Amino acid sequence: MKHEKRKVVFLAACVLLCGVIYSRAYWGGTLSLQESNVPQQNPVQNQQTQQTKININTASKEELMLLDGVGEVMAERILAYRTEHGAFESIEQLQEIKGIGEKTYADLVAYVTIE
């Protein structure tokens, strides 16, 4: 019985989705991730490209957590580093923080500033 309900719900969702796609195609519209309610693959980076960079010398924990790859623990490490060593003099100093390796640094560098 449960499997039958799941099948019905799945088929209904497929029919609805096909209807939306067909109606948009028929009326000349296009369906894209930016126009739909489907979350984009990396919304934080997309959000960051539309906004100013985050200043790692003044950002709060919550602001740091907006950065892709920075969770609560990493944000706390950045704040602790800043408290212990003072303001960042270069963005490259992020690499001195435990957990920020080459890949994470490469992901962050375009979205942070020290100014």
N, C-alpha and C positions, 0 to 999 in steps of 0.2 A: 504494500500500500504506500509506504514512504517513497519508494522508488518511482511509483507512478506519479505522485505529486511533484517530485523533482523533475520528471520528464515534462510534465505539463507546464511547469514554471519556466523551464529552460526553453521549450518550444515557443511559449508566449513571448519571452524576452527576445528570441531570435526574430520572430515575426515583427515585433515592435521596432527593433533595430533596423531590419530590412525596410520597413515602411519609412522610417526617418531618412535613411540613405536614399531610397528611391524618390521620396518627395523632394529632397534637396537637389538631387540630380535633375529631376523633371523640371523644377522651377529655376534651374540655372545656378543654384548655390553649390558651394563646395563644403565638404566636411573635413575639418582639420582639428588637430588636438587643441589648438589655441582657441577655437570657437566652441568646442564641445566641453562637456563637464568631465572628460577623462583627464586625470591628473597628468601633467607632463613628467617626463623622466627625471628631471632635476629642477624642481621649482625654486629651490633656494638660489641656485646659480642664475636662473632666469630672472629672478627677483633682483639679484645683485647687479646684473648687467643693466637694469633699468634705473637703478638708484646709485647714489654715491658710494664710494668704497667705505668699508668700516675701518675706523681709526683704532688700531690695536693698543694705542696709548691711552685712549679715553673710553673705550667701549666697556659696557657692563657685561656681566656674565651672559645675560639674555641676548644681548646684541652679538656677542661672539658666537653663541650657539646658532645664530642664523646662517653662519658660514657652513658650507658643505664640508663634512668630515670633522666638524667640531661639535662634540657632544658636551654634556655637563662636566665630565671629568677633564676633558681637554681645555674647556673654557676656564675651569678652576686652575689648571696648570699654567695657563697663560697669565691669569691674574696674579698667581703666586710668583711667577718669574718677574712680572712687572713690579711687584711689591719688593722683592728681594734685590733686584738689579737696577731698579729705576726705569725710566721710560726707554722704550726701544729706540736705539739710534739707527737701526737699519732693519728692514723686513727680514733679511737673512738670519737675524738672531732667533727667529721662530724655530729654526732647525736645532737650536740648543735645547729645546723643550722636549722632554721624553715623550715619545709617541708621534712626533712630527718628523717623518723621514722625507726622503726625496719626493715620493709620490704625493703625499699630503701637502708638502710645501708647494709643489708645482700646481696643485689644485687651488691653493689659497692665495698665492702671490698676486693674481690678477684682481682679487676682491678685497685686498687690505691696503691700508696706508698707514704712515706714521705721522702725517701732517695734520 
